[in-house]
Amino acid sequence: MQNTKRTFSLPVGVVVRRLPGVTRWARWSWKAVAVLPGAGQADWKVLREEGDAVEYHAATHVMSLHAGETEAYIHNLTAQEPSIYVIMRHRAGCPPLEVVLVTASPYEAQDYTDNGEDLVERVPMPESLRGVIADFIDRHHVEEPFVKRRRDKARVDRVEDGRGDPRIAQTTDVYRAPRRRDEGDPTLEAAE
């Protein structure tokens, strides 16, 4: 366990269940089903076997809480079912999964869903972790006041056709908007 002024870390074991696959293309189905706060190191240690179903203590990762992410932890704790998120990645060999990260932040977990290659599993949060996270929030959360944005007073309804970048001479500005014929553009008159 590591505890600094703005972070808190503790080891969390990940329990993964292997079941027979439901299609002929996937021999096995893998799912994170539980976490073990304060667990020791493990490397796919068999915890329980029932027929073809096997539960493994797949790995132990350090879960870190950061003072800057307390809003995400509050969102998690106030959800209908508070969760710990386990991020796993496919790899060659046996077992075919690698545990990459364990987090209490739903925002951080969502970042891993964006690449489409990582498996992000929601695991029910144990009561002991709820207490640890709630205590961390009490010590570090700073409520930020809502600041409503206001429009600036710039007038955007004025017509500025033909006005390009003022740093570039108008005769060489190829990106400027064309002027209307009624404004008397000398370059248009010369072309006619």
Summary of the structure (lengths in Angstrom):
residues: 192
radius of gyration: 28.7
end to end distance: 80.8
largest distance: 89.8
contacts: 462
relative contact order: 0.14
helix: 23%
strand: 38%
